[in-house]
Amino acid sequence: MSNNVPFELSISGHAMIPHPAERALINVSVSSTGANKASVADEVVTTAKHIEELLREISPQDDTAEAKAASPLAHWNKTSLSSRSWMPRDDKNNEQPPIKHSATVKFDIRFKEFKALGSFGTRISSIPHVHVNDIDWILTTATEDSYRPQLRRDCAKDALEKAKDYCEILGCTNLRPVSLTENNYYAHSGRSFARNQHIAVQSARGFERDSGSYERPDELEFKPQEVKMTKDITVKFHAE
């Protein structure tokens, strides 16, 4: 390589650290649709209040550290309330009265004790108008922050090793970094089992209505997913 014109390499560095999930974020919605606006709203509000009662039963009973540690919940709140009205139409765009109304309340519920999540999921799955939309397996902010330095080091090592590999074959020497750009950071888990389990319970309830011979299902079990923390960087090197 010429000593006057540096050889430039732009190399990506990647790092991934797996960690068992520490929290289960269960996204629950309560919704109803019908021709009577007041009835629809009442169904949703009444059901949402029932869920709040169930959550208070397993929430910390006071602000002491002992009470918080004993509770299977890390956090919960209602995240949104929405409603809408519309006139149904047929495939030829003709109006089909009466006007329909819908209302929805959404909850953000975070469990730190996964067995309690199964018990809670079993209870709410039998409540009309309740839908378990999905479950996100996540880490605490403290855990993610504690691994960021290692991810940065691993990214830099990966980029440097790649650059050395190229230089070994291309015959360049005096490899040195001249710039670094941080790219994306993600913490993501595998596919949640919540949706399939919810469908299974819904199907079982349908069997109960059809035959009258169904017995209540066993408590749901949710398998925690591994969370993968990943980071990417781009490093520019000069060599001779």
HELIX and SHEET records of a PDB file:
HELIX    1   1 LYS A   37  ILE A   58  1                                  22    
HELIX    2   2 ALA A   65  ALA A   70  1                                   6    
HELIX    3   3 PHE A  114  SER A  125  1                                  12    
HELIX    4   4 THR A  141  LEU A  170  1                                  30    
HELIX    5   5 ALA A  194  SER A  211  1                                  18    
SHEET    1   A 3 PHE A   7  PRO A  20  0                                        
SHEET    2   A 3 GLU A 226  ALA A 239 -1                                        
SHEET    3   A 3 ARG A 176  SER A 189 -1                                        
SHEET    1   B 4 LEU A  73  TRP A  86  0                                        
SHEET    2   B 4 LYS A 100  PHE A 111 -1                                        
SHEET    3   B 4 ARG A  23  GLY A  34 -1                                        
SHEET    4   B 4 VAL A 130  ILE A 138 -1                                        
END                                                                             
